[in-house]
Every structure is written in structure tokens, then in C-alpha cells.
Amino acid sequence: MSQETLPRVLNCLAKVTRYPLHLLTVDADLENDLGIDSVKRVEIVVALSTEFAVDLQGEENDPSIRTIGQIAAWV
């Protein structure tokens, strides 16, 4: 993960979830800590696909991606 990836991921997550940036930490679990459901995961994937100009469709159900840090490494 590059140094610029994490801030971009955090900004996308903040926009989609409307959580303040200070609540979005690398170790935050999407479901357990942030209450992100499957619908919101799809919205996050769409936002990240747009932000990073990559096709991530279909990846929102990957069970190995549970934290914000894992999302940043994934993109």
C-alpha cells in the first residue's frame, strides 16, 4: 500500500458512511466496529472503484476484507 492510498480510502469511507475521519482507523472492523452492512459495502466498492479508476465490482463480498487497513491493501 502506498502512502497516498490510505488517505484516499479513508476519505472515500468517510463520504460513503458519513463517519468523521477520526473514527476511521486502520484496525476498525467494517461490520463489528462501524456497523457496515452488505448494502453499504457495495456503496464503498463503487466509491473506491471510481476513486482509484479500477474495477472492483464483485469484490464487496470477500470475507477476508474486514478492516480499513485490509481495504487499503486490497486496492
N, C-alpha and C positions, 0 to 999 in steps of 0.2 A: 504494500500500500504506500503510495507516495504521500508526502507531507500535505499536499493540497487536496487529496481525496477526502480525508476525514471531515474537514470543514464543509466541503460541498455536500457530503452525505448528511451531516448534521443539519445544515440549512434546509435540505430537502425534507428531512424528517420533521423539522420544526414547522415548515409550511403545511405539510400534509396533516400532521397531528395537532397542530396549534399549541404544542407544548413549548414553554420557554427553553431556550438553549441550555440554561444551567441545569435543567432536569435530564438532558440527553447526554448520558455518559457512555463511554466505550463499553463498559460492562453491563449497561442496562439491558435487561431481558425484554424483548418486544412484548411478549404476552404477559409474563408474571409481573414485571415492573411497570410497564407502560399500558397494559390492557389493550394491546393492538390485536384486533381480530382479523379473520381472513379477508374481509372486505377492505379493511384499512391496509393490509399487506399488499393487495392488488394496487391500491392507490399509490403506495410507496414505490412499488416496482415501476409503475407508469412514470412517476416523477423522476426516479433515478434513470430510467431509460432516456427520458428527454434531456436531463441534465448532463449525462455522460455520452449521449448520442450512440447508445448501444441497444441491442435488442435483448432485453431480459425477460420478455414475456414467457410465462410458464414456470418461471423460477420462484414465484412467490410461495409455493408450497414446499420448498426444500426444507425438510425438518432439521437439517444441520445448521441452518442460519437462524440463530436465536437472539444474538446480541447486536448492538450497533457496531461494535468492532468487527464482528463477522460480516456484516453488511459491507463495511468499508473495504475489507479484504476481498470480498466477493466481486465488487465492481472493479 
